[in-house]
Amino acid sequence: MTVNAHIPAPACALPGAPSPFKATGRTLRWGVVATGGIAAKVTADLALLEDSTLHAVSSRDAGRAQAFARRHGFERSYHDDDGVPGYQHLVNDPAVDIVYVAAPHGQHFEIARSALAGGKHVLCEKAFTVNAHEAEALIKLARTKGVFLMEAMWTRFLPSVNRVWEIIRSGEIGDVKWVHADLGFPAPADPSSRLWDPVAGGGALLDLTVYPLTWAIGALGMPSSATAIGALNDDGVDVQNAIGLTFPSGAQAQLTSSLVSACPSVAVISGTKGWIRSGSPLHSPRELTVQQVHGQTRTERFELAGAGYTYELRETTRCIQSGLLESPTMPLEDSLNVMRVLDGVRAQLGIRYANDVR
Ligand SMILES: NC(=O)c1ccc[n+]([C@@H]2O[C@H](COP(=O)([O-])OP(=O)(O)OC[C@H]3O[C@@H](n4cnc5c(N)ncnc54)[C@H](OP(=O)(O)O)[C@@H]3O)[C@@H](O)[C@H]2O)c1
């Protein structure tokens, strides 16, 4: 039988680990770059965490930086001035241990590069970068500097998702042959949104496809080939795409992502003996349905601690406290390989990002 399920459980969730969620007194002082939607959600979960201090936030704008700092209780705030970006001021603060990059995709590389060069650990939002070239450069720099680096692919750390890999490993659904995963919603046609901005790395691919891909990779490992169709708007931003993947085992996956259609946003993993369907949305499911071919249907339900970002934040904390420079659950090689898959898809669809010229 092929051993499927390729993502190991997070270090902090390993059975038998000593009281993983007790404060150790070895506190990480966080610096958050950007004040948008995800920065606020992840900061709220950081505030729930043992071993973390909300030290500093940076914004392009002084008012936004100060308001965000006040709202969430950061000790300091930084902003762009005299031609120096706010994030650079934050990186220059010796009290910051780790920088969380919550800017749009197009800005990830420059901000993460500056933080790593300054000797800071980095947790960088998904998609990791806009292309494999940028990902490779960040990984190399992190290793040279001897600091921790991870893509904030929170889905990999959720109890429900780790349960999926456990069920697959148990053999309950047999050999996995097929994964079908979709994510989509009709995004408002707001020209100021990063979702539609080609410079910010807008489009379904970097924003959404990374999640269906996480499910396919978790069940089947890295694909050996990808074939894509997609639709681009007049700015060259992909509004939706469908990707067919083939894996070394011969298994296949069909992934769809859309910024223009309402989608069920679920993942189905089909094996020779049964299937598992995620709850919706697949990036943070609270339930799983498991069906054996001639058996009964079973539903398993899960609670999320905080908004669900606590798991990746704990993993980051535990890795750094243990001296690990990357997480076994979200290894840098996987982030790089995902960017390579996305580069291959882009070549087929004709999607270009401003950073590609670098
Ligand atoms: N893990 C998740 O669940 C999740 C969910 C949503 C998004 N994300 C990821 O998080 C990142 C940010 O997404 P978001 O939804 O938070 O976006 P957003 O609401 O538009 O916020 C992005 C923030 O980045 C800062 N920024 C810096 N340079 C910018 C630029 N050139 N254009 C626009 N904003 C810029 C802005 O803060 P200042 O003006 O204060 O500098 C802005 O508020 C993306 O990589 C996205 O894929 C992850």
The ligand as a Tripos MOL2 file, in Angstrom:
@<TRIPOS>MOLECULE
LIG
   48    52     1     0     0
SMALL
NO_CHARGES

@<TRIPOS>ATOM
      1 N1         -3.8540   33.2480    6.6720 N.am      1 LIG1
      2 C1         -5.0090   33.7700    6.3590 C.2       1 LIG1
      3 O1         -6.0850   33.3350    6.7900 O.2       1 LIG1
      4 C2         -5.0410   34.9790    5.4730 C.ar      1 LIG1
      5 C3         -6.2430   35.6790    5.2890 C.ar      1 LIG1
      6 C4         -6.2240   36.8310    4.5180 C.ar      1 LIG1
      7 C5         -5.0500   37.2470    3.9340 C.ar      1 LIG1
      8 N2         -3.8980   36.5280    4.1130 N.ar      1 LIG1
      9 C6         -2.6380   36.9680    3.5040 C.3       1 LIG1
     10 O2         -2.1950   38.1100    4.2410 O.3       1 LIG1
     11 C7         -1.6390   39.0930    3.3640 C.3       1 LIG1
     12 C8         -2.3860   40.4090    3.5480 C.3       1 LIG1
     13 O3         -3.7580   40.1920    3.2850 O.3       1 LIG1
     14 P1         -4.9040   41.1100    3.9460 P.3       1 LIG1
     15 O4         -6.1890   40.4530    3.5980 O.co2     1 LIG1
     16 O5         -4.6170   41.4270    5.3470 O.co2     1 LIG1
     17 O6         -4.7600   42.4190    3.0540 O.3       1 LIG1
     18 P2         -5.2580   43.8910    3.4050 P.3       1 LIG1
     19 O7         -6.4170   43.8330    4.3250 O.co2     1 LIG1
     20 O8         -5.3610   44.6010    2.1280 O.co2     1 LIG1
     21 O9         -4.0500   44.4830    4.2600 O.3       1 LIG1
     22 C9         -2.7510   44.5290    3.7580 C.3       1 LIG1
     23 C10        -1.9770   45.5710    4.5560 C.3       1 LIG1
     24 O10        -0.6500   45.5710    4.0680 O.3       1 LIG1
     25 C11        -0.1050   46.8830    4.1450 C.3       1 LIG1
     26 N3          0.5390   47.1860    2.8650 N.ar      1 LIG1
     27 C12         1.8670   47.3390    2.6860 C.ar      1 LIG1
     28 N4          2.1510   47.6080    1.4230 N.ar      1 LIG1
     29 C13         0.9830   47.6240    0.7740 C.ar      1 LIG1
     30 C14         0.6430   47.8590   -0.5670 C.ar      1 LIG1
     31 N5          1.5640   48.1540   -1.4870 N.pl3     1 LIG1
     32 N6         -0.6570   47.8120   -0.9050 N.ar      1 LIG1
     33 C15        -1.6030   47.5290    0.0220 C.ar      1 LIG1
     34 N7         -1.3230   47.2980    1.3280 N.ar      1 LIG1
     35 C16        -0.0390   47.3550    1.6850 C.ar      1 LIG1
     36 C17        -1.2610   47.8020    4.4770 C.3       1 LIG1
     37 O11        -1.0690   48.2030    5.8300 O.3       1 LIG1
     38 P3         -0.4470   49.6450    6.1120 P.3       1 LIG1
     39 O12        -1.1660   50.5800    5.2020 O.co2     1 LIG1
     40 O13        -0.7480   49.8400    7.5280 O.co2     1 LIG1
     41 O14         1.0090   49.5640    5.7960 O.co2     1 LIG1
     42 C18        -2.5060   46.9730    4.3570 C.3       1 LIG1
     43 O15        -3.4580   47.2910    5.3260 O.3       1 LIG1
     44 C19        -1.7130   38.4690    1.9640 C.3       1 LIG1
     45 O16        -0.4930   37.8390    1.6960 O.3       1 LIG1
     46 C20        -2.8150   37.4270    2.0860 C.3       1 LIG1
     47 O17        -2.6740   36.3380    1.2000 O.3       1 LIG1
     48 C21        -3.8660   35.4210    4.8780 C.ar      1 LIG1
@<TRIPOS>BOND
     1     1     2 1
     2     2     3 2
     3     2     4 1
     4     4     5 ar
     5     4    48 ar
     6     5     6 ar
     7     6     7 ar
     8     7     8 ar
     9     8     9 1
    10     8    48 ar
    11     9    10 1
    12     9    46 1
    13    10    11 1
    14    11    12 1
    15    11    44 1
    16    12    13 1
    17    13    14 1
    18    14    15 2
    19    14    16 1
    20    14    17 1
    21    17    18 1
    22    18    19 2
    23    18    20 1
    24    18    21 1
    25    21    22 1
    26    22    23 1
    27    23    24 1
    28    23    42 1
    29    24    25 1
    30    25    26 1
    31    25    36 1
    32    26    27 ar
    33    26    35 ar
    34    27    28 ar
    35    28    29 ar
    36    29    30 ar
    37    29    35 ar
    38    30    31 1
    39    30    32 ar
    40    32    33 ar
    41    33    34 ar
    42    34    35 ar
    43    36    37 1
    44    36    42 1
    45    37    38 1
    46    38    39 2
    47    38    40 1
    48    38    41 1
    49    42    43 1
    50    44    45 1
    51    44    46 1
    52    46    47 1
@<TRIPOS>SUBSTRUCTURE
     1 LIG1         1 GROUP 0 **** ****
